[in-house]
Amino acid sequence: MQREFGERRNYSEIRRRIREHILIADSGYFSTENLYYLFKNKINALIMPKILAEAHNNELRREEGYEEKRKDSSKKDFERVKNGYICPFGRFMRLIQIKMVKHRKPHKDDGLPDNCKTKKYIFETYSCKGCPNIDNCKHKRLVIHISELIYQMTEKFLDKRCNIHYPARFSRTEGINGFLKGDNGVLKLIGTTETAVNNGIQLRNTIYNLTRLINLKDTAY
């Protein structure tokens, strides 16, 4: 390439292309520390929030007939949606206030940037008109303790324009805990030993990547 076209010296286009790309990761990477690193380095990213991953996994368990994994929390029945929550009776709850949390000294938030500190996000039901439980309802108000970075990433992930990129994040298959994750779904491996499972992963990865290579042939210049 250099012999034919010469050495490239204009790197502004490369930097622009890098800024246009988006880093996509699953919920295992969802933490305030990781989100702050992305924020500080101005990296465009999309990471699945843990609260949405838990809801998605429980949905898959229901479809397969397995018991859901439920946390002992009064907030577990609230569904997180764009710009708020859905209460257990199906009413939308909007964000009305954000408050700083006062901690006793010392605290883990001490010395952290403001967008990493835990805050109170207060949601209230937008309208309870017509709800049969309006007189005895205990779900009109919801308080969540999270950082600003976590709230913003959750909102970003719930944006349909961003969310469409998440299912396409796999460039190849990935073997995890006896399952094979890929862009076409999750396959349970049938090996009875660790060696058999690892061999199955390697074989399927090889087949997948060879097929992908053949499909890409003559498509890049």
DAPEDA-V689017 format. One record per backbone hydrogen bond with DSSP energy under -1.0 kcal/mol. CO is the residue of the C=O (numbers start at 1). NH is the residue of the N-H. If there is no record, write none. Layout:
BEGIN
CO_NH ; CO_NH
END
This chain:
BEGIN
1_5 ; 2_6 ; 9_11 ; 11_15 ; 12_16 ; 13_17 ; 14_18 ; 15_19 ; 16_20 ; 23_46 ; 25_48 ; 26_29 ; 27_30 ; 29_31 ; 31_35 ; 32_36 ; 33_37 ; 34_38 ; 35_39 ; 36_40 ; 37_41 ; 38_43 ; 39_42 ; 44_23 ; 46_25 ; 49_53 ; 50_54 ; 51_55 ; 52_56 ; 53_57 ; 54_58 ; 55_59 ; 56_60 ; 57_61 ; 58_62 ; 59_63 ; 60_64 ; 61_66 ; 71_73 ; 73_76 ; 75_78 ; 79_86 ; 81_84 ; 84_81 ; 85_93 ; 86_79 ; 87_90 ; 91_87 ; 92_126 ; 93_85 ; 94_124 ; 97_122 ; 99_120 ; 107_110 ; 109_112 ; 113_116 ; 115_149 ; 119_146 ; 120_99 ; 121_144 ; 122_96 ; 122_97 ; 123_142 ; 124_94 ; 128_131 ; 131_134 ; 140_125 ; 142_123 ; 144_121 ; 146_119 ; 147_151 ; 148_152 ; 149_153 ; 150_154 ; 151_155 ; 152_156 ; 153_157 ; 154_158 ; 159_162 ; 159_163 ; 160_164 ; 162_165 ; 163_166 ; 166_169 ; 174_181 ; 176_179 ; 178_189 ; 179_176 ; 180_187 ; 181_174 ; 182_185 ; 185_182 ; 187_180 ; 193_197 ; 194_198 ; 195_199 ; 196_200 ; 197_201 ; 198_202 ; 199_203 ; 200_204 ; 201_205 ; 202_206 ; 203_207 ; 204_208 ; 205_209 ; 206_210 ; 207_211 ; 208_212 ; 209_213 ; 210_214 ; 211_215 ; 212_216 ; 216_219
END
